[in-house]
Amino acid sequence: MKGNLSKFLKKPVKNMVQISDVEVSLSKVKFKYNIQGSRIDKELKVALILEKRETPVKKGENGGKLLTNSNIVLEEITISLEKKKGLAEIEVPSIVNKEDNLQIVSYLQKSDFEITGATQSEAFNLH
């Protein structure tokens, strides 16, 4: 598997994806996107990610332990790319707390599922 990863890491990136001007509220996150390179036969996938959530386990063989999940996808949207630049928004689910660290992760995907570019935002919290 390491050989395959190394092979893909050496391939040139076909698209650059930029996320900017992130505006955060309690119910949604607005942002601008910019795609460089060909947009033919591609969609922009955008996910709202929760950095970490800890849950106490009450019963069972793990009772009394703390379960930690990381990089939890909360919401996902697909943007068709008629233009290389645009404004989009993604809803924030009610399970998100103000102190939770969130990120936007986005990637450009062809219809054959090849990923041609990706990016992630800086971490942010709700206001």
N, C-alpha and C positions, 0 to 999 in steps of 0.2 A: 504494500500500500504506500509506503514512503516513496518508492520509486515513481509511482503514478502521481503523487502530490508534487514531487519535485519537477516532473515533466510539465504539469499544468502551470506551476508557478513561473516557469521560464517562458511561457507563451506570452506574446504581447497582448495587452488589453485592447479590445476592439471598440469599447465605448467608455467614456468618462461620465460618471453620474455625480452631480453635485446637488446637495440639499443646503438651502440657506434661509435666512430670515425666519427662523422658527419662532412662532408666536404661540404661547401656551395659556390655556384657560382651564377651568375645572372640568369642562365637558368636551373640549376638542383641542387638537394641535393643528395649526395652520403652518404651511411651509411653501417655499418656492423650490422648484426643481429645474435643472438644466442638463440636457443630454448632449454630449458631443459624439459625433460619429453617426453612422447609418442607423435610422430608426425603422427600417423596412422589416416587417414580419416580427416586431418586438413589442413587448409590453413592459411597463415599469411596475414592479411589485414593491409595495411599501408595507412594512410591519412596524407596529408600535410594540416595543419590547420593555418588559419589566425586568430590571437587573436581578433582583433577588426577592424571594418570599420565603419566610420561615414559618412552619406550621407545627405546633406541638401535637404529637400522636398520643391519644388518650388510652386506647386499648390495643390488644393484639400483641404479637411478638415484639413489636417496636414501641409498645406503650411506655410513656415516660421520656421518649426521645424527641429530638427536634429534627424535623424533616426540612431540608433546605433545597429549594429549586432555584435555578438561575437561568437567565435569558429566556423568560417566559413570553411567548407571543400572545399579546392581548387582543390585537385587532390587525387585520390585513386588508389592504385594498389593492385593486389593479387599476392602473391608469393607461388608457390607450393613448398612443403618442402621435397625435395629429400634428402637434407643434413640438419643437425641441425644448421650449421653456413653458412653464406654467405654474399655477398656484393650485394647491390641493389641501385637503384637510382630512384628518382621521379622528374618529370618535374616541374618547377616553372612557372606558368602562367604569361603572360605579365602584368596583372593587379596589380601585387605585386610591391610595392615601396621599396626602400632600407631601409627606416626607419620602415617598418612594422615588427611586432613581429610574428614569425612563430614557429611552433612546429611540430614534427612528433609524431603521435599517432598510435600505432600498437596493434593488438589483434589477438589471435589465435582462429580460429572458426572451429567447426566441420561441417559436411555436414547437420546435423539437426539444425544448427545455434546456438548451445550451445557455449558460449565463455569460453575458458578454461585458458586463461591468457592474460594479457595486460600490456602495459607500455606507457610512453610518454617521449619525450626528453625534455631537458632544452630549453627555448625559445632562438631563434637566429634571426639574421637579415641577409640580403643579403650582399655580399661583392662586 
